[in-house]
């Protein structure tokens, strides 16, 4: 495998890791309502377990309220139970054919807990990026042993992998800083 392909593959994996971290950040509660808070809650309906986003529409009519409208009215109560069981600190209220979730103000303690959670998610992302770097460098070294690649090219490729690693770790840190600011904003 040519060194360029190894670098492209590493960059692609790092990009996907960044996207995963961003998606995880969306599930961390702030004082603003976001469908990502509840979309992956597992609901038991129709004899199987499905994600909430697969059985209902989730909207944010106001910045501190989520409205969940099930495709089938019969799944209202299973959705309500799943939200309560998920223990996300929101109390669902059924109103006709919809479920409303009002976001209460977060206490300072709770905000700090969410910041810690975001830091943990960011660290997992950084670790995943470092794993991609390690794998790419191992791959580059294997290519150099099979021959056809000069030491200078190997050194250059390793520097490029490190540059990519630094770049994506910085992106994750930037996302973390933004999320932290969002959480702490009253």
Buried (B, 14 or more C-beta within 10 A) or exposed (E): EEBEEBBEBBBEBBBEBBEBBBEBBBBBBBBBBBBBBBBEBEBBBEEEEBBBBEBBEBEBEEEEEBBBBBEEEEBBEBBBEBBEEBEBEBEBEEEEEBBBBEBEEBEEEBBEBBBEBBEEBBEBBBEBBBEBBEBBBEBBEEBBEEEEBEEEBBEBBBEBBEEBBEEBBEBBEEBBEEBBEBBBEE
